Amino acid sequence: MCRSDILNIDLLEKNEFFIGLKSEEIGKILESVKYSFEEYKRGSVIANEEEECSCIGLILDGVIEIQRIYPSGNSIIVKRLRCGDVFGEALVFSKESTYPATIMSTTDSKILFVNKNEILRLCVREERILENFVSLLSDKVFMLNNKVKSLAFKSVREKVINFILELQKNQQSELIKLKSSKEDIASYLGIPRPSLSRELIKLREDKLIEFDRASINILNLEALEEELFK
């Protein structure tokens, strides 16, 4: 068992696993739980593809990437995670509990690992943590459903338009706030970042949207929807 006083407990208040709990409550929980605390240098491998996943990782500091690395040496970024995010939650209780991709630390990072037996104990004992864990899994399923839907669209234009329309539906506004960077959006859609930028510019030239770093403003929602059915 690691000592909780080496951690910045305040950071854990913002982590998805501990949302709704105060730092004092989190500190008491950590005193009764076995966990490990690891620090990684930029460029370090946190977990290799096909390695067994027996813990969830809570990112306390830094940025990590989930990458698919091919035999040629080429790689694609599947997802980028930051302080407050959790990884491994959908794998740790799976029958096929191995990482489907490599986890890399792209900056110096700090991660708290909690194994599945401790997670079970916490979920039984702490109702709020159970709610948070179920919420994490639900969000993962929702994200995967959206990704499957995106894969049904073949062209870059269709993928980008569908993504914009999904955000419009979720935010119930034609002025959409972007919570992710363009690089993260491109990674999510499975397209190169330059391709995303080019398609956004084309949509602007077609007077369908306006955009900046933080938002996308839909100028003609009906016309944008019709683009998917041409």
C-alpha positions as CSV (number, residue, x, y, z in Angstrom):
1,M,0.0,0.0,0.0
2,C,1.4,3.4,-1.0
3,R,1.2,6.4,1.3
4,S,-1.6,8.8,0.3
5,D,0.5,11.8,1.5
6,I,2.8,11.5,-1.5
7,L,-0.2,12.3,-3.8
8,N,-1.9,15.5,-4.5
9,I,-5.3,14.5,-3.3
10,D,-6.9,17.6,-4.7
11,L,-6.2,16.4,-8.2
12,L,-8.2,13.3,-7.5
13,E,-11.3,15.4,-6.8
14,K,-11.3,16.2,-10.5
15,N,-10.8,12.6,-11.6
16,E,-13.8,10.8,-13.2
17,F,-13.5,7.9,-10.7
18,F,-13.8,10.2,-7.7
19,I,-16.2,12.8,-8.9
20,G,-18.6,14.0,-6.2
21,L,-16.2,13.1,-3.3
22,K,-14.2,15.6,-1.3
23,S,-10.5,15.4,-0.8
24,E,-10.9,14.3,2.8
25,E,-13.2,11.4,1.8
26,I,-10.8,10.4,-1.0
27,G,-7.9,10.5,1.5
28,K,-9.7,8.1,3.8
29,I,-10.6,5.8,0.9
30,L,-6.9,5.6,-0.2
31,E,-5.8,4.7,3.3
32,S,-7.8,1.5,3.1
33,V,-7.1,0.6,-0.5
34,K,-4.1,-1.0,-2.2
35,Y,-2.9,1.0,-5.1
36,S,0.3,2.0,-6.9
37,F,1.5,5.4,-8.0
38,E,3.8,5.6,-11.0
39,E,5.6,8.4,-12.7
40,Y,6.5,8.2,-16.4
41,K,8.9,10.2,-18.5
42,R,7.9,11.6,-21.9
43,G,8.0,8.9,-24.5
44,S,7.7,6.0,-22.0
45,V,5.5,3.0,-22.6
46,I,2.9,2.6,-19.9
47,A,1.4,-0.6,-21.3
48,N,2.1,-2.6,-24.5
49,E,-0.5,-4.0,-26.8
50,E,-1.6,-7.5,-25.8
51,E,-0.4,-6.9,-22.2
52,E,-2.8,-8.0,-19.5
53,C,-4.9,-5.2,-18.0
54,S,-5.5,-5.9,-14.3
55,C,-5.9,-2.3,-13.1
56,I,-7.5,0.9,-14.1
57,G,-5.3,4.0,-14.5
58,L,-6.2,7.4,-13.1
59,I,-4.3,10.2,-14.8
60,L,-3.1,12.7,-12.2
61,D,-0.8,14.7,-14.4
62,G,0.3,14.8,-18.0
63,V,-1.0,13.5,-21.3
64,I,-1.1,10.0,-22.5
65,E,-2.0,8.5,-25.9
66,I,-3.6,5.2,-26.9
67,Q,-1.8,4.2,-30.1
68,R,-2.0,1.4,-32.6
69,I,1.6,0.7,-33.7
70,Y,2.0,-1.4,-36.9
71,P,4.9,-3.7,-37.9
72,S,6.0,-1.0,-40.4
73,G,6.6,1.4,-37.5
74,N,3.7,3.6,-38.5
75,S,1.2,4.4,-35.8
76,I,-2.2,6.1,-35.4
77,I,-3.5,7.9,-32.3
78,V,-6.7,6.2,-31.1
79,K,-7.3,8.5,-28.2
80,R,-5.6,11.2,-26.2
81,L,-6.2,11.3,-22.4
82,R,-5.3,14.0,-19.9
83,C,-5.4,14.8,-16.2
84,G,-8.8,13.6,-14.8
85,D,-9.3,10.9,-17.3
86,V,-9.4,7.1,-16.6
87,F,-8.2,4.2,-18.8
88,G,-8.6,0.4,-18.6
89,E,-12.1,0.6,-17.1
90,A,-13.7,-1.3,-20.0
91,L,-11.0,-4.0,-20.0
92,V,-10.2,-4.8,-16.4
93,F,-13.3,-7.0,-15.9
94,S,-13.4,-8.4,-19.5
95,K,-12.8,-12.0,-20.4
96,E,-10.3,-10.7,-23.0
97,S,-8.6,-8.4,-20.5
98,T,-5.6,-7.4,-22.7
99,Y,-4.8,-4.0,-24.1
100,P,-5.9,-3.7,-27.7
101,A,-3.3,-0.9,-28.3
102,T,-0.2,0.6,-26.7
103,I,-0.4,3.2,-24.0
104,M,2.2,5.9,-24.3
105,S,3.1,8.8,-22.1
106,T,3.5,11.8,-24.4
107,T,4.6,14.1,-21.6
108,D,5.9,13.5,-18.1
109,S,3.0,12.0,-16.4
110,K,1.7,10.6,-13.0
111,I,-0.8,7.8,-12.8
112,L,-2.5,6.1,-9.9
113,F,-3.3,2.4,-10.6
114,V,-6.1,0.5,-8.8
115,N,-6.5,-3.3,-9.4
116,K,-9.8,-4.9,-10.1
117,N,-10.2,-6.6,-6.7
118,E,-9.9,-3.2,-5.0
119,I,-12.3,-1.7,-7.4
120,L,-14.9,-4.3,-6.5
121,R,-14.4,-3.6,-2.8
122,L,-14.8,0.1,-3.4
123,C,-17.9,-0.3,-5.5
124,V,-19.5,-2.4,-2.8
125,R,-18.6,0.0,0.0
126,E,-18.9,3.4,-1.7
127,E,-22.1,4.0,-3.6
128,R,-20.7,7.2,-5.3
129,I,-17.7,5.3,-6.7
130,L,-20.1,2.6,-8.0
131,E,-22.1,5.3,-9.8
132,N,-19.0,6.9,-11.2
133,F,-17.7,3.5,-12.4
134,V,-21.0,2.6,-14.1
135,S,-21.0,6.1,-15.7
136,L,-17.5,5.6,-17.1
137,L,-18.6,2.3,-18.7
138,S,-21.8,3.9,-20.1
139,D,-19.8,6.8,-21.6
140,K,-17.5,4.2,-23.2
141,V,-20.4,2.3,-24.8
142,F,-21.9,5.6,-26.0
143,M,-18.6,6.7,-27.5
144,L,-18.2,3.3,-29.3
145,N,-21.7,3.5,-30.7
146,N,-21.0,6.9,-32.1
147,K,-17.7,5.6,-33.6
148,V,-19.4,2.7,-35.2
149,K,-22.0,5.1,-36.7
150,S,-19.1,7.3,-38.0
151,L,-17.5,4.3,-39.7
152,A,-20.7,3.8,-41.8
153,F,-19.7,7.0,-43.6
154,K,-17.0,6.5,-46.1
155,S,-15.9,10.0,-47.2
156,V,-14.1,12.5,-45.0
157,R,-16.8,15.0,-45.7
158,E,-19.5,12.6,-44.5
159,K,-17.6,11.8,-41.3
160,V,-17.0,15.5,-40.5
161,I,-20.6,16.5,-41.2
162,N,-21.9,13.6,-39.1
163,F,-19.7,14.6,-36.2
164,I,-20.9,18.2,-36.4
165,L,-24.5,17.1,-36.4
166,E,-24.0,14.8,-33.4
167,L,-22.5,17.7,-31.5
168,Q,-25.5,19.9,-32.5
169,K,-27.9,17.2,-31.3
170,N,-26.1,16.8,-28.0
171,Q,-25.7,20.5,-27.3
172,Q,-29.1,21.5,-28.7
173,S,-27.5,24.5,-30.3
174,E,-26.3,25.5,-33.8
175,L,-23.4,27.3,-32.1
176,I,-21.3,24.3,-31.0
177,K,-18.6,24.6,-28.4
178,L,-15.6,22.3,-29.1
179,K,-14.3,20.6,-26.0
180,S,-11.5,18.8,-27.9
181,S,-8.7,20.0,-30.0
182,K,-8.8,19.6,-33.8
183,E,-6.1,16.9,-33.5
184,D,-8.2,14.9,-31.0
185,I,-11.3,15.3,-33.2
186,A,-9.3,14.0,-36.3
187,S,-8.1,11.1,-34.2
188,Y,-11.6,10.2,-33.1
189,L,-12.8,10.3,-36.7
190,G,-9.9,8.3,-37.9
191,I,-8.8,10.9,-40.4
192,P,-5.6,13.0,-40.7
193,R,-5.6,16.4,-39.1
194,P,-5.0,18.2,-42.4
195,S,-8.0,16.4,-43.9
196,L,-10.2,17.6,-41.1
197,S,-9.0,21.2,-41.6
198,R,-9.5,21.1,-45.4
199,E,-13.1,19.8,-45.0
200,L,-14.0,22.4,-42.4
201,I,-12.7,25.1,-44.8
202,K,-14.7,23.6,-47.7
203,L,-17.9,23.6,-45.5
204,R,-17.2,27.2,-44.7
205,E,-16.7,28.1,-48.4
206,D,-20.1,26.4,-49.1
207,K,-21.6,28.7,-46.5
208,L,-22.7,25.8,-44.3
209,I,-20.6,26.6,-41.2
210,E,-18.3,29.2,-39.7
211,F,-15.6,28.0,-37.2
212,D,-12.7,29.0,-35.0
213,R,-10.6,27.1,-32.5
214,A,-13.3,26.9,-29.9
215,S,-16.5,26.6,-31.8
216,I,-18.4,25.7,-34.9
217,N,-21.4,27.8,-36.0
218,I,-23.9,26.0,-38.2
219,L,-25.3,28.5,-40.8
220,N,-27.7,26.2,-42.5
221,L,-28.7,23.1,-40.6
222,E,-31.1,21.7,-43.2
223,A,-28.6,22.0,-46.0
224,L,-25.9,20.4,-43.8
225,E,-28.1,17.4,-43.1
226,E,-28.9,17.1,-46.8
227,E,-25.2,16.7,-47.5
228,L,-25.3,13.3,-45.9
229,F,-27.9,12.0,-48.3
230,K,-26.5,13.2,-51.7
